[in-house]
Amino acid sequence: MDNNDTKRISRLTGILIQLQSKRLLTSTTLAQKFGVSIRTIYRDIKALEQAGVPIIAEDGKGYSLMEGYRIPPVMFTENEANALITLEQIVLKNSDSSLIEAYTDAISKIKAVLLYKAQDKVELLANRIAISPVIQNKRTSSSLTVIQNALTAFKVLNITYQSEKNQQTERRIEPFALYYTLQESWALIAYCQLRKDYRMFRLDRIEKIETLELHFKPHDITLASYLKDKIEKFQNP
């Protein structure tokens, strides 16, 4: 097997991983990702199809994997595993307990697919990383994963919210985006059906939260445009 064959096998595997991690990918995106021509991507896609991979081509849109098709777990490189283990120490200081629980579970699964030699190195690294005690290890919320699920499923949330003036209100909101504030706590940007406008809700002020079986239409604005508008209003009050 020459170098070109090795590169192609590596690229075919990479294309499979990309297709599994994203719902739809264009040939242009794949060509840019792997530094090859679009014609090469066409040949690679055909080779994967001939190998039995159920790739769906949508005219004018791109490629996707058939619903339910999965490839075996990917083996992480040592550098990738080290990056995730390093990030774990930071996540453990996070203010939302639900995020910590989900990340810890994910890290356990990642460690399970590592080779024994890599597991030993990862364990060594985990024991050699510390976060400054100046950074408070406080838990101020536990609703981040609930909000994430509602955000991606376009479901309405019903919350009991405590304002800065200690006024408690019940709201139905449409989750739009998450924002990490200077106070080292999470905030939710959402369309408030009560106020008929977008509002920012600090997660540590959400007393109760419930996901309703009510769907809302995806928002037309982007997070970038929302933040830009907020900055302009702050600079020009």
Buried (B, 14 or more C-beta within 10 A) or exposed (E): EEEEEEEBEEBBEBBBEBBEEEEEBBBEBBBEBBEBEEEBBBEBBEEBEEEEBEBBEEEEEBBBBEEEBEEEEBEBEBEBBBEBBEEBEEBEBBBBBBBBEBBEEEBEEBBEBBEEEBBEBBEEBBEEEEEEEEEEEEEBBBBBBBBBEBBEEBBBBBBBBBEEEEEEEEBBBBBBBBBEEEEEBBBBBBBBBEEEEBBBBBBBBBEEBEBEEEEBEEBEEEEEEBEEEBEEEEEEE
